Amino acid sequence: MTRPGDFLEVLNNPKATPLQIDDRGGALLLHLIVHIFFADQTLHERELELISRLVGESGDELRKRITELGGIEMSFAKLAEVFPERQDRLDIITLAEHAWWADNQLEAGEMDVADKLADVLDIHQR
């Protein structure tokens, strides 16, 4: 199963191979990233570049795929179900931070996602 750490490896290592997202966990993580991107109702070029780096695709087909995914409601409960381990959940927060800051702006809608993630994943400052 594709784990949050796999996403982070690609984002943190320019030489990493893009992900082959063909499982439920990877699909949910990709959906989370897209959900964050569309929290401000706009897909910015830097956000598109982040997704492109993760999946190794680019261009109009990728934009279309992301836009379609952005129109589907995100299930935070399923994300928590698939990733019950604390380290995965911490990695999900780190992955979300990459998405929140991809366009160098933190919008109110993105903060709502942050609050929801912290609650559903039961990740709070200790």
N, C-alpha and C positions, 0 to 999 in steps of 0.2 A: 504494500500500500504506500502511496505517496504521502509523505509526512511533511509537516510544516518546516522541519529542518532541511528537507530537500529543496524547498523553495528558497530558503535563506542561503543555502549553499550556492545556488545559481546567482542570486542577487549580490552575494559578497565575493564571488570568485569569477572574474571576467573570463577565465578559461574554462569554466564549467559548461558541460553539455546541457542544452535546454531540456526541459522536462517532457516526458511522454505521459500526459495526463489521461489515463484510461481507467481510472478507478474512482470509487465514490469519494474517498478522502481528498484526492487531488482535485476532483471536480468541485467539491464544497469549498476548498481553499481558494481556487480560482474564482468561484462565484463570490466569495467574501471580498476579494480584492476588487472585483468589478463593482460590487455593491457599494464599496467605499468610494470608488471613483465617481459613481453616479449620485452620491449623496448631495452633490452640489448641482446636479442636473446637467453637467457638462463633462465630456471626455476630452481632456487636455492632451496635447501631443506628448508631453513627458510621461503621462500615464500610459499612453499607448506604447511608448518605448519600453516601459517597465514590463508590460505584458509580453511584448515582442521578445524581450530578452528571456523571459521565463519559458515561453512555448516555442521559440524559434521560428515564428511566423511574422509576417508584416503585411502591410498594404490594406487594400479595400476589403478583402475577405476577412481579415482579422478584425478590422473595425466593425464590419457587419456582425460578425459572431459575438463580439463584445457588447455591441449595442443590443442585440437580441437577449443576451444573458442579463444585461442590465435591467431589462423589463420584467424579469422573473423575480418573484419575492424570495428573499434570502431566508433560509431556515437556520436560525442560530441554535435551536434545540438539536437539530440533526448534527450540526458541527460539534456540539458538546458531546453528543452520543458517540460519534465516530472517534473523537479524540478525548478519552477520559483521563489520560495521564497528565500530570501536572506539567512536565517538561514540554510536552506537545502544546499544551495550552499557553505556556509562557512564550513558546516559539510563535504561536498564532498571534499573540499580541505584538511581538517584534515584527512579524510579517505585516500586520495591519499598520504599524508605524511606517513601514516603507511605503505603503499605499497612501496613507494620510499625507505624507510629505512629498509624494512624487511630483506634485505640481507646485511645490513650495508655498502652499497655502493650506491652512487648517480652517475649514468651514464649520459652521454650526451643525449642519447635518452630519458631518464626519464625527463631531464630538458626541452626537447622539449614538452613533454606531459604537464609539469607544465605551460609552456607559453601558450599552446593551451587552457588548462582548464581555466586559468585566463582570457583569451580573451573571450572565448565562454560563460563562466558563468558571465562575467563582474564583476569579483572580483579582485580588485586592491587595493594596500595599500592606506589608506586614512589618 
